[in-house]
Amino acid sequence: MTATTTTIDYEAVFQDIVSRLKEDEERREAPPEMLIYDGDWNLVSDVHREISYSFQRLDNETGLGQVELPASYFLSKWMTDAKSRAGQKNVFIVVNYRGMRWSGTLDEIEVKKDNTGNRTIVATFLHDYEHLKHIIAFSNPFLPPELQFPRIWILFGPSKWALKLTLLVNLMRLETSAWTLPDDPLDPSNPAWFDTTTMSNWSQVVAPLKIEDDNSNFCIGYSRFKTMHDVSKKIVADAQLSWMPRRWLTGDPEPWPGANLRNGTLVWDLVDNSGWTTETSFGGNIFTGLERAFTTIAGDGMTQGIDVISDPSFPDEYSTPGFLGSLPQAPGIILRDGEHTAIQSSSFKWKPATDVGFVAGGHSMPGVNELISAAVNMAGDLIAAALFVPPIGGAADAILKPLYTDTVLAFMKWKDIARAGDLGWSHFHEVFCDGSDRAYTLSALVALRSGMWRTREQISHTIEIADGIEGLRVGALGYGNCDIGTRIGLTVKGFGQPGQVWVDQVSELVLGGSRDTTPGFKITIGARAIEDPVVKGMEMIKDIFSMTQELGVL
């Protein structure tokens, strides 16, 4: 029996590698494709004479995009001539680069003139995430605003499912409400007259998700006329999820099988690029490897732990030739800080956790004041009956009410014992968690979790990178290994133990360039900024104003 041997054509393999490297280099050096659309999402033109551009992507926040064009360019004249675009005054931009799509709405146009008489315009766009700040989550999206029962929208479930369902029912209210007429009531083609479920003419839709397919941690999504941004911002931060709005354009693959969408429809999705509750890496050492683990939330809904996987398997995808991507359980990119690396400039900040105790409340939990009032009334009436005098329970209750109201079960406190043990013998003790004025309610639980998040340990990396070095490729999955929410490892020279790797999510990407330079990225890993006390105070005041509409409800 003759054994068969497999031969390798080394020349063919080498040419394949060279071809892939050349294709990757051409893709990196190619300028982004920029398309301008009118208010009805009719294509106006692509952009070719840009002087400079910058497009910022923030994790769960509105990024800004700017394009500088010559004032004599026909697109500049078209954008500044808003009067001639009556009925289509909105201007949209779509930027395609390495599989990523940045889209946004025109916010303002500035006409500039320098000392040489040269005129340019600077068009500023708001990323499509801004739409979440202009969608209000009603207490009951299925009823008109004049009649809202129950008083609060509340949904318990996996974070992705709960938030996407909350957004969906409010889009249904906006797009096909049975309580309002269509924008053009006499237009027979308007589906709102006949069908309240089709999405073929919606301007925004939500990508479907089965609840059994959602492994994100559980949350309590609640709202009383808050914006979707306010509803979701603390939940997505706690679950490390990323909103991914993407415009669907004719010719794109279907966002889900059977989707029948109009050109320019904004498709909302929540993506877990962190592997926070399945399997991910929180750090490690370049000499011993990355540590793999997953987070757990205890039965009390508060205590968060990390379970280390003792014998992790290495992802097979990294062994596939030509694979472009990074997996959270074993980040494919570790940037090493040093003299000759991809890191051109960097800033690393670390802020330890502060408080270990969290207090919330102000009013007694539901039923307590009422129970005491009933007891006082009953006692007064029984005493009066025994003495054969008129009932005095009501009078006694009126006198005693100021003394007992909101004195029993009006406040609650929870202590993070693990954090206290980690910080040491001396530490900040407690903080009051705004956002709920009634103890032992669902809103109080959310307020306590928010307080834990605000006072957590924070790490912020800001780096400027040379794209294409050390295997770093910014781009969507299949085009690169770094995108919003991707977990990336980073060593910091002079901080921590030798070889220590810090792993965190990409929270900001800024694509920039000009007509004379190739596109480049500025990337932020971890928290975009560590808040100082003044900034934190302003944020808390903003949260208080956002919560005032919910005071007194569960």
KOLTISE-27142 format. One line per field, with one value per residue (C-alpha): x, y, z; residue number from 1. Coordinates in nm, 2 decimals. Each point is the difference from the previous one (the first is absolute). Example, Ala and Ser with C-alpha at 12.3 -4.5 7.8 and 13.67 -1.06 7.14 Angstrom:
BEGIN
x: [1.23, 0.14]
y: [-0.45, 0.34]
z: [0.78, -0.07]
num: [1, 2]
This chain:
BEGIN
x: [0.00, 0.14, -0.03, -0.12, 0.17, -0.13, 0.22, -0.01, 0.05, 0.21, 0.00, -0.38, -0.03, 0.25, -0.18, -0.33, 0.16, 0.14, -0.33, -0.18, 0.25, -0.02, -0.38, 0.01, 0.24, -0.22, -0.31, 0.17, 0.13, -0.32, -0.20, -0.34, -0.31, -0.22, -0.36, -0.24, -0.38, -0.30, -0.28, -0.18, 0.32, 0.05, 0.36, 0.14, 0.36, 0.31, 0.27, 0.33, 0.15, 0.02, 0.27, -0.01, -0.23, -0.05, -0.26, -0.03, -0.16, -0.08, -0.12, -0.37, 0.03, -0.04, 0.32, 0.07, 0.10, 0.15, 0.08, 0.17, -0.07, 0.07, -0.28, 0.00, -0.07, -0.35, -0.07, 0.08, -0.24, -0.27, 0.04, -0.01, -0.30, -0.26, -0.28, 0.00, -0.03, -0.34, -0.14, 0.35, 0.20, 0.17, 0.35, 0.15, 0.34, 0.12, 0.36, 0.12, 0.35, 0.13, -0.35, -0.09, -0.28, -0.03, -0.32, -0.14, -0.22, 0.12, 0.02, 0.14, 0.19, 0.27, 0.13, 0.36, 0.23, 0.37, 0.23, 0.07, -0.36, -0.04, -0.35, -0.08, -0.30, 0.02, -0.30, -0.05, -0.21, -0.14, 0.04, -0.33, 0.02, -0.14, -0.34, -0.02, 0.00, -0.31, -0.21, -0.20, -0.09, -0.36, -0.14, -0.25, 0.10, -0.33, -0.21, -0.01, 0.21, -0.32, -0.08, 0.30, -0.07, 0.19, 0.21, 0.33, 0.14, 0.19, 0.16, 0.22, 0.21, 0.33, 0.15, 0.00, -0.35, -0.15, 0.15, -0.07, -0.36, -0.04, 0.14, -0.22, -0.33, 0.08, 0.09, -0.33, -0.17, 0.19, -0.03, -0.34, -0.19, -0.38, -0.06, 0.14, -0.05, 0.28, 0.21, -0.19, -0.35, -0.12, 0.29, -0.15, 0.35, 0.06, 0.01, -0.11, -0.36, -0.02, 0.29, 0.15, 0.26, 0.19, 0.34, 0.04, -0.05, 0.15, 0.29, 0.15, -0.03, 0.14, 0.19, -0.19, 0.12, -0.14, 0.01, 0.15, 0.29, 0.09, 0.27, 0.05, -0.04, -0.35, -0.12, -0.30, -0.09, -0.24, -0.12, -0.25, 0.05, 0.38, 0.20, 0.12, 0.35, -0.07, -0.19, 0.29, 0.33, 0.05, -0.12, 0.23, 0.29, -0.06, -0.04, 0.27, -0.23, 0.03, -0.28, 0.08, -0.23, 0.07, -0.18, -0.12, 0.05, -0.13, 0.24, 0.11, -0.05, -0.33, 0.04, -0.21, -0.16, -0.32, 0.06, -0.19, 0.15, 0.01, 0.33, 0.15, -0.18, 0.19, 0.04, 0.06, 0.19, 0.17, 0.33, 0.21, 0.36, 0.13, -0.11, -0.08, -0.22, 0.11, 0.38, 0.25, 0.34, 0.05, 0.38, 0.30, 0.37, 0.20, 0.22, -0.28, -0.28, -0.34, -0.25, -0.34, -0.31, -0.37, -0.20, -0.28, -0.27, -0.11, -0.35, -0.03, 0.03, 0.29, 0.31, 0.22, 0.27, 0.24, 0.04, 0.33, 0.00, 0.28, 0.05, -0.11, 0.01, 0.17, -0.24, 0.03, -0.06, 0.36, 0.13, -0.19, 0.21, -0.12, -0.23, -0.05, -0.16, 0.05, -0.20, -0.07, 0.10, 0.35, 0.06, 0.21, 0.17, 0.24, 0.18, 0.33, 0.12, 0.36, 0.24, -0.09, -0.36, -0.33, -0.07, 0.11, -0.13, -0.20, -0.16, -0.09, -0.21, -0.10, -0.25, -0.08, -0.35, -0.14, -0.31, -0.08, -0.35, -0.30, -0.31, -0.33, -0.35, -0.18, -0.35, -0.13, -0.05, -0.35, -0.26, 0.20, -0.15, -0.34, 0.04, 0.10, -0.28, -0.25, 0.14, -0.02, -0.36, -0.10, 0.17, -0.16, -0.34, 0.03, 0.11, -0.30, -0.24, 0.13, -0.05, -0.34, 0.11, -0.02, 0.27, 0.33, 0.21, -0.01, 0.10, 0.28, 0.13, -0.01, 0.21, 0.25, 0.04, 0.28, 0.19, -0.02, -0.02, 0.32, 0.17, -0.03, 0.17, 0.06, 0.37, 0.21, 0.37, 0.21, 0.37, 0.24, 0.21, 0.23, 0.09, 0.05, 0.24, 0.18, 0.05, 0.15, -0.07, -0.05, -0.23, -0.30, -0.30, -0.32, -0.18, -0.37, -0.13, -0.24, -0.26, -0.25, -0.18, -0.17, 0.18, -0.04, -0.14, 0.13, 0.11, 0.21, 0.17, 0.09, 0.12, 0.23, 0.15, 0.05, 0.18, 0.23, 0.08, 0.08, 0.24, 0.17, 0.37, 0.07, 0.27, 0.04, 0.25, 0.02, 0.24, 0.09, 0.09, 0.17, -0.26, 0.13, 0.29, 0.01, -0.29, -0.24, -0.28, -0.28, -0.31, -0.32, 0.02, 0.14, 0.18, 0.19, 0.05, -0.09, -0.34, -0.22, -0.04, 0.29, 0.22, 0.37, 0.30, 0.26, 0.32, 0.10, 0.37, 0.07, -0.34, -0.09, 0.20, 0.24, -0.19, -0.34, -0.27, -0.31, -0.30, -0.30, -0.24, 0.04, -0.22, 0.09, 0.12, 0.08, 0.06, 0.19, 0.19, 0.03, 0.06, 0.37, 0.02, -0.12, -0.28, 0.10, -0.16, 0.01, -0.12, -0.11, 0.00, -0.20, -0.18, 0.01, 0.08, 0.03, -0.24, 0.12, -0.24, -0.14, -0.08, -0.14, -0.22, -0.13, -0.08, -0.19, -0.20, -0.09, -0.11, -0.21, -0.18, -0.06, -0.14, -0.24, -0.27, 0.01, -0.01, -0.25, -0.04, 0.13]
y: [0.00, 0.33, 0.29, 0.33, 0.32, 0.35, 0.25, 0.38, 0.24, 0.26, 0.24, 0.00, 0.05, 0.28, 0.18, -0.04, 0.17, 0.28, 0.05, 0.02, 0.25, 0.21, 0.00, 0.10, 0.29, 0.13, -0.02, 0.19, 0.28, 0.04, 0.31, -0.06, 0.01, 0.30, 0.02, 0.29, -0.06, 0.24, -0.01, -0.28, -0.21, 0.07, -0.02, 0.35, -0.08, -0.15, 0.23, 0.04, 0.35, -0.02, 0.21, -0.19, -0.22, -0.15, -0.26, -0.09, -0.32, -0.01, -0.30, 0.07, 0.37, 0.25, 0.05, 0.29, 0.00, 0.29, 0.05, 0.31, 0.08, 0.28, 0.26, -0.02, -0.38, -0.08, -0.21, 0.30, 0.22, -0.27, -0.04, 0.38, 0.05, -0.13, 0.21, -0.19, -0.33, 0.07, -0.33, -0.16, 0.23, -0.27, -0.10, -0.34, -0.14, -0.36, -0.09, -0.35, -0.11, -0.36, -0.14, 0.26, 0.25, 0.34, 0.18, 0.32, 0.31, 0.35, 0.21, 0.32, 0.16, 0.26, 0.22, 0.11, 0.25, 0.03, 0.30, -0.10, 0.02, -0.38, -0.12, -0.34, -0.16, -0.23, -0.24, -0.15, -0.32, -0.18, -0.38, -0.19, -0.10, 0.35, -0.15, -0.18, 0.35, 0.09, -0.31, 0.02, -0.33, 0.05, -0.16, -0.18, 0.03, -0.15, 0.29, 0.37, 0.23, 0.14, -0.35, -0.18, -0.30, -0.16, 0.29, -0.15, -0.23, -0.28, -0.30, -0.27, -0.23, -0.03, 0.34, -0.03, -0.14, 0.25, 0.31, -0.10, -0.09, 0.34, 0.18, -0.21, 0.07, 0.38, -0.01, -0.18, 0.30, 0.25, -0.18, -0.16, 0.15, -0.07, 0.32, 0.25, 0.06, -0.07, 0.30, 0.01, -0.13, -0.01, -0.20, -0.35, -0.16, 0.08, -0.34, 0.16, 0.00, -0.37, -0.19, 0.09, -0.28, 0.04, 0.16, 0.06, 0.38, 0.05, 0.24, -0.20, -0.37, -0.23, -0.32, -0.30, -0.21, -0.31, 0.03, -0.35, 0.11, 0.29, -0.08, 0.35, 0.07, 0.08, 0.35, 0.20, 0.24, 0.27, 0.34, 0.27, 0.22, -0.02, -0.01, -0.34, 0.13, 0.07, -0.34, -0.20, 0.18, -0.15, -0.34, -0.03, 0.13, -0.27, -0.27, 0.13, 0.00, 0.24, 0.15, -0.05, 0.21, -0.07, 0.15, -0.26, 0.09, -0.16, -0.28, -0.08, -0.35, -0.04, 0.09, -0.31, -0.26, 0.14, 0.36, 0.24, 0.34, 0.33, 0.16, 0.19, -0.18, 0.01, -0.35, -0.01, -0.28, -0.07, -0.18, -0.17, 0.04, -0.05, -0.35, 0.14, -0.28, -0.29, -0.01, 0.28, 0.12, 0.26, 0.01, -0.21, 0.00, -0.02, -0.27, -0.23, 0.08, 0.17, -0.11, -0.10, 0.04, 0.11, 0.22, -0.11, 0.19, -0.15, -0.07, 0.33, 0.18, 0.20, -0.20, -0.04, -0.26, -0.14, -0.37, -0.10, -0.28, -0.24, -0.18, 0.22, -0.11, 0.22, 0.13, -0.20, 0.31, 0.13, -0.31, 0.07, 0.17, 0.35, 0.03, 0.36, 0.06, 0.00, -0.22, 0.12, -0.33, 0.04, 0.35, -0.03, 0.34, 0.08, 0.34, 0.02, 0.33, 0.08, 0.18, -0.18, -0.10, 0.10, 0.24, 0.35, 0.18, -0.11, 0.10, -0.25, 0.09, -0.21, 0.10, -0.23, -0.07, 0.23, -0.07, -0.35, 0.08, 0.11, 0.17, 0.07, 0.10, 0.29, -0.12, -0.32, -0.30, -0.03, -0.11, 0.10, 0.34, -0.13, -0.29, 0.23, 0.24, -0.29, -0.12, 0.35, 0.04, -0.35, 0.06, 0.33, -0.13, -0.30, 0.22, 0.23, -0.30, -0.13, 0.34, 0.05, 0.32, 0.10, -0.15, 0.18, -0.21, 0.26, 0.29, -0.20, -0.10, 0.36, 0.10, -0.29, -0.01, 0.26, -0.21, -0.34, 0.07, -0.12, -0.12, -0.38, -0.17, 0.34, -0.06, -0.31, -0.06, -0.27, -0.05, -0.14, -0.23, -0.11, 0.35, 0.09, -0.29, 0.10, 0.36, -0.06, 0.11, 0.37, 0.10, 0.22, -0.14, 0.09, 0.20, 0.09, -0.14, 0.25, -0.13, -0.15, 0.16, -0.31, -0.28, -0.37, 0.04, -0.10, 0.36, 0.00, -0.32, 0.17, 0.31, -0.21, -0.18, 0.34, 0.12, -0.30, 0.08, 0.37, -0.08, -0.30, -0.04, 0.17, -0.04, 0.22, -0.05, 0.25, -0.09, 0.11, -0.29, -0.07, -0.21, -0.32, -0.05, -0.29, -0.17, 0.28, 0.05, 0.24, -0.12, -0.21, -0.38, -0.14, 0.33, 0.05, -0.10, 0.32, 0.17, 0.18, -0.23, -0.23, -0.11, 0.08, -0.07, 0.27, 0.00, 0.33, 0.06, 0.11, -0.09, -0.32, -0.32, -0.08, -0.14, 0.07, 0.02, 0.22, -0.10, 0.22, 0.10, 0.25, 0.29, 0.26, -0.01, 0.31, -0.04, 0.30, 0.11, 0.25, 0.02, -0.01, -0.28, -0.36, -0.08, -0.06, -0.08, 0.13, -0.27, 0.02, -0.31, -0.02, 0.30, 0.30, 0.22, -0.05, 0.24, 0.26, 0.09, 0.31, -0.20, -0.28, 0.25, 0.15, -0.35, -0.08, 0.32, -0.10, -0.34, 0.16, 0.22, -0.31, -0.19, 0.28, -0.13, -0.33, 0.11, -0.18, -0.30, -0.35]
z: [0.00, -0.11, 0.24, -0.15, 0.08, -0.02, -0.17, 0.06, -0.28, 0.19, -0.29, -0.02, 0.38, -0.01, -0.29, 0.19, 0.31, -0.22, -0.17, 0.33, 0.14, -0.31, 0.01, 0.37, -0.08, -0.28, 0.22, 0.28, -0.23, -0.20, 0.11, 0.15, -0.21, 0.09, -0.13, 0.04, 0.01, 0.03, 0.25, -0.18, -0.04, -0.36, -0.10, -0.09, -0.07, 0.14, 0.14, -0.18, 0.07, 0.37, 0.16, 0.33, 0.19, 0.34, 0.12, 0.36, 0.13, 0.38, 0.19, 0.09, -0.06, -0.30, -0.20, -0.22, -0.37, -0.19, -0.36, -0.14, -0.36, -0.24, -0.01, -0.38, 0.00, -0.13, 0.32, 0.21, -0.20, 0.03, 0.37, 0.07, -0.23, 0.25, -0.15, -0.32, 0.18, 0.16, 0.13, -0.01, 0.21, 0.20, -0.12, 0.08, -0.05, -0.02, 0.04, -0.10, 0.10, 0.06, 0.05, 0.26, -0.08, 0.16, -0.07, 0.14, -0.04, -0.08, 0.31, -0.13, -0.28, 0.05, -0.29, 0.06, -0.17, 0.06, -0.04, -0.36, -0.10, -0.02, 0.09, 0.14, 0.18, 0.30, 0.03, 0.34, 0.03, 0.31, 0.00, -0.03, 0.37, 0.05, -0.09, 0.34, 0.17, -0.20, 0.07, 0.32, 0.17, 0.11, 0.32, -0.24, -0.36, -0.11, 0.14, -0.09, 0.22, 0.17, 0.14, 0.15, 0.21, 0.17, 0.11, -0.09, -0.28, 0.17, -0.16, 0.17, -0.22, -0.18, -0.08, -0.38, -0.02, 0.25, -0.16, -0.36, 0.09, 0.18, -0.31, -0.24, 0.17, 0.00, -0.37, -0.06, 0.18, -0.21, -0.34, 0.01, 0.29, 0.00, 0.20, -0.26, -0.37, -0.25, -0.10, -0.33, 0.09, -0.37, -0.13, -0.06, -0.02, 0.37, 0.17, 0.33, -0.14, -0.05, 0.17, 0.34, -0.01, -0.33, 0.02, -0.37, 0.04, 0.34, 0.02, 0.30, 0.09, 0.26, -0.10, 0.14, 0.30, 0.17, 0.38, 0.02, -0.22, 0.23, 0.26, 0.12, 0.37, 0.13, 0.05, 0.10, -0.28, 0.11, -0.12, 0.06, -0.30, -0.01, -0.32, -0.12, 0.05, 0.37, 0.03, -0.14, 0.09, 0.34, -0.10, -0.30, 0.20, 0.27, -0.26, -0.23, -0.30, -0.30, -0.20, -0.37, -0.22, -0.37, -0.31, -0.24, -0.36, -0.31, -0.10, 0.35, 0.14, 0.19, 0.37, 0.07, -0.23, -0.15, 0.09, -0.23, 0.06, -0.17, -0.12, 0.29, 0.28, 0.33, 0.15, 0.38, 0.16, 0.33, -0.03, 0.27, -0.12, 0.35, 0.08, 0.35, 0.11, -0.22, -0.01, -0.03, 0.11, 0.27, -0.02, 0.06, -0.07, -0.32, 0.15, 0.15, -0.24, 0.03, 0.28, -0.12, 0.21, 0.00, 0.23, 0.23, 0.19, 0.33, 0.09, 0.20, -0.34, 0.13, 0.06, -0.31, -0.02, -0.25, -0.06, -0.15, -0.26, 0.11, -0.33, -0.29, -0.36, -0.26, -0.28, -0.32, -0.21, 0.07, -0.18, -0.31, -0.27, -0.09, 0.30, 0.09, 0.34, 0.37, 0.25, 0.35, 0.17, -0.14, -0.14, -0.32, 0.05, 0.28, -0.05, 0.18, 0.12, -0.09, -0.22, -0.33, 0.00, -0.16, 0.29, -0.11, 0.31, 0.30, 0.32, 0.28, 0.30, 0.29, 0.27, 0.29, 0.13, 0.26, 0.21, 0.13, 0.14, -0.20, 0.14, -0.18, 0.09, 0.17, 0.02, 0.16, -0.22, -0.14, 0.27, 0.31, 0.06, -0.09, 0.25, 0.28, -0.08, 0.02, 0.32, 0.16, -0.12, 0.13, 0.34, 0.05, -0.09, 0.23, 0.29, -0.07, -0.01, 0.33, 0.16, -0.17, -0.17, -0.37, -0.22, 0.03, -0.24, -0.29, 0.23, 0.15, -0.34, -0.12, 0.30, -0.02, -0.37, -0.02, 0.26, -0.15, -0.38, -0.18, 0.32, -0.05, -0.29, -0.17, -0.07, -0.09, -0.01, -0.17, 0.05, -0.25, 0.23, -0.28, -0.09, 0.37, 0.04, -0.32, 0.09, 0.34, 0.36, -0.07, -0.28, -0.10, 0.18, -0.18, -0.27, -0.05, -0.32, -0.18, -0.24, 0.24, 0.29, 0.13, 0.18, -0.07, -0.35, -0.34, -0.07, 0.32, -0.12, -0.32, 0.18, 0.22, -0.30, -0.17, 0.31, -0.01, -0.36, 0.06, 0.28, -0.17, -0.07, -0.33, -0.26, -0.30, -0.29, -0.28, -0.27, -0.35, -0.22, -0.33, -0.17, -0.16, 0.25, 0.24, -0.17, 0.09, -0.26, 0.08, -0.17, 0.02, 0.05, -0.33, -0.07, 0.32, 0.36, 0.18, 0.02, 0.26, 0.30, -0.10, 0.29, -0.05, 0.22, 0.08, 0.19, 0.18, 0.05, 0.35, 0.14, 0.18, 0.00, -0.29, -0.29, 0.15, -0.26, 0.05, -0.20, -0.07, -0.27, -0.28, 0.10, -0.27, -0.36, -0.20, -0.37, -0.14, -0.30, -0.28, -0.37, 0.06, 0.26, 0.03, 0.24, 0.36, 0.33, 0.36, 0.23, 0.37, 0.21, 0.33, 0.15, -0.23, 0.29, 0.38, 0.16, 0.24, 0.29, -0.18, -0.32, 0.20, 0.19, -0.32, -0.13, 0.32, -0.02, -0.36, 0.12, 0.27, -0.25, -0.22, 0.30, 0.12, -0.22, 0.18, 0.37, 0.21, -0.24, 0.04]
num: [1, 2, 3, 4, 5, 6, 7, 8, 9, 10, 11, 12, 13, 14, 15, 16, 17, 18, 19, 20, 21, 22, 23, 24, 25, 26, 27, 28, 29, 30, 31, 32, 33, 34, 35, 36, 37, 38, 39, 40, 41, 42, 43, 44, 45, 46, 47, 48, 49, 50, 51, 52, 53, 54, 55, 56, 57, 58, 59, 60, 61, 62, 63, 64, 65, 66, 67, 68, 69, 70, 71, 72, 73, 74, 75, 76, 77, 78, 79, 80, 81, 82, 83, 84, 85, 86, 87, 88, 89, 90, 91, 92, 93, 94, 95, 96, 97, 98, 99, 100, 101, 102, 103, 104, 105, 106, 107, 108, 109, 110, 111, 112, 113, 114, 115, 116, 117, 118, 119, 120, 121, 122, 123, 124, 125, 126, 127, 128, 129, 130, 131, 132, 133, 134, 135, 136, 137, 138, 139, 140, 141, 142, 143, 144, 145, 146, 147, 148, 149, 150, 151, 152, 153, 154, 155, 156, 157, 158, 159, 160, 161, 162, 163, 164, 165, 166, 167, 168, 169, 170, 171, 172, 173, 174, 175, 176, 177, 178, 179, 180, 181, 182, 183, 184, 185, 186, 187, 188, 189, 190, 191, 192, 193, 194, 195, 196, 197, 198, 199, 200, 201, 202, 203, 204, 205, 206, 207, 208, 209, 210, 211, 212, 213, 214, 215, 216, 217, 218, 219, 220, 221, 222, 223, 224, 225, 226, 227, 228, 229, 230, 231, 232, 233, 234, 235, 236, 237, 238, 239, 240, 241, 242, 243, 244, 245, 246, 247, 248, 249, 250, 251, 252, 253, 254, 255, 256, 257, 258, 259, 260, 261, 262, 263, 264, 265, 266, 267, 268, 269, 270, 271, 272, 273, 274, 275, 276, 277, 278, 279, 280, 281, 282, 283, 284, 285, 286, 287, 288, 289, 290, 291, 292, 293, 294, 295, 296, 297, 298, 299, 300, 301, 302, 303, 304, 305, 306, 307, 308, 309, 310, 311, 312, 313, 314, 315, 316, 317, 318, 319, 320, 321, 322, 323, 324, 325, 326, 327, 328, 329, 330, 331, 332, 333, 334, 335, 336, 337, 338, 339, 340, 341, 342, 343, 344, 345, 346, 347, 348, 349, 350, 351, 352, 353, 354, 355, 356, 357, 358, 359, 360, 361, 362, 363, 364, 365, 366, 367, 368, 369, 370, 371, 372, 373, 374, 375, 376, 377, 378, 379, 380, 381, 382, 383, 384, 385, 386, 387, 388, 389, 390, 391, 392, 393, 394, 395, 396, 397, 398, 399, 400, 401, 402, 403, 404, 405, 406, 407, 408, 409, 410, 411, 412, 413, 414, 415, 416, 417, 418, 419, 420, 421, 422, 423, 424, 425, 426, 427, 428, 429, 430, 431, 432, 433, 434, 435, 436, 437, 438, 439, 440, 441, 442, 443, 444, 445, 446, 447, 448, 449, 450, 451, 452, 453, 454, 455, 456, 457, 458, 459, 460, 461, 462, 463, 464, 465, 466, 467, 468, 469, 470, 471, 472, 473, 474, 475, 476, 477, 478, 479, 480, 481, 482, 483, 484, 485, 486, 487, 488, 489, 490, 491, 492, 493, 494, 495, 496, 497, 498, 499, 500, 501, 502, 503, 504, 505, 506, 507, 508, 509, 510, 511, 512, 513, 514, 515, 516, 517, 518, 519, 520, 521, 522, 523, 524, 525, 526, 527, 528, 529, 530, 531, 532, 533, 534, 535, 536, 537, 538, 539, 540, 541, 542, 543, 544, 545, 546, 547, 548, 549, 550, 551, 552, 553, 554]
